Amino acid sequence: MSGVIYEVNLDIDAAIEHDYRAWLAAHIDEILALPGFTAARLFEQDEPAAEPGRLRLCVQYTLVDATALATYLAEHAPRMRGEGIARFGTRFSATRRVLRETTR
């Protein structure tokens, strides 16, 4: 399998937006330095709209294959996710999904 997208959808308390975005930029750079990650794109979500006082972001990471994602999930994700929780607690939430490129 190739052409894997690892997507992280974030719901953030707008009061921490500046600090969260600064942390997220460094977090994305750290992930991109790992083997198998080739790109990352950051989006603001317009629809469906965030609740008042909230902001929604989406990060899509491109990986070379499912093996690279499995390695990240096993060896790096628990620590990296824990860093965000330790810093921001319950002021944000994250959901994730994996997309696999397919033929038409």
N, C-alpha and C positions, 0 to 999 in steps of 0.2 A: 504494500500500500504506500502511496506517495501523495504529495499535495495535501498535507494536513494543516488545518487551521485550528488553533486553540483560542477560544474566545472567552474573555472574562468580562462580564457585565457588572457594573458597579453602581450602587445607589448610595449617595453620599450626602451627609448633612451639609447644607450650603455654608454653614458657619465655619467649616473647616476646609473649604474648597482650596484656598491658597496653599495651606500646609500640605493638604493631601496631594494636590497636583505636583508640588515640589518633590514630595516623597515618591510619587508614582513615576515621575520622569527618571529618577535614579533607579527605581525598581525595574523599569523597562530596560534601561541600559544594562543592568546586572543580568537580566534574563537573556538579552541578546548576546551577551558574552559567553553563554553556555553553548556547548556543542549541539548542533542540530537546528538551532534557531537562526533563521535567515532574515526576518523582517518583523516589524511591528507597526501597526497603525492604530492611532487613538482617535476615537470619535466621541462627539457629544450626541446623546440620544434625544431626538425631538419628539418622536411618537413611539409608543404612548408617552405622554408628558409625565415628568416627575411630579410627585406630590409637592404642594407648596413647602418651601424651605428645604427642598432636596434638589439634587443634581444627579443626572444619570450619564455615565461614561461607559464606553465599550472599548476594550483593547483586543485587537485581533493579531495574534502571533502566527507567523508562518514557520512551519518546521519542514525539514527534509523528508521525514517519514514518521510513522507511528512508533517506531523503536525509540527515536529521539524524544518523543513525548512521554513514553513510558519511563524512560530514564529520568527525565525531569520530574515526573510525578512521584517516582520512588525515592530519588536522591536529593531533590532540592525543594520541591513544593512545600512540604511541611514546615521547614524552617522559614522560607520566604513568606508564606501565608501568615505564620506566627508573628513575624516582624510587623506586619500591618496591623494585626489585631492588638499586639502589645502597644503600639503607638496610638491607634485611633479607637480601640475598643469597639463598642457597639454603634459608633457614629457613622459606620458604613456597613454595607453588606455586599457580598459578591456571589454571583452564580456563574457557572461555567458550562460550556458545551464544546464538543469536538466536532468539526466538520471535515469530511473526507471528500476530496475531489473525485468526481466520477465522470464517465463519458456521457455524452448526450444520447 
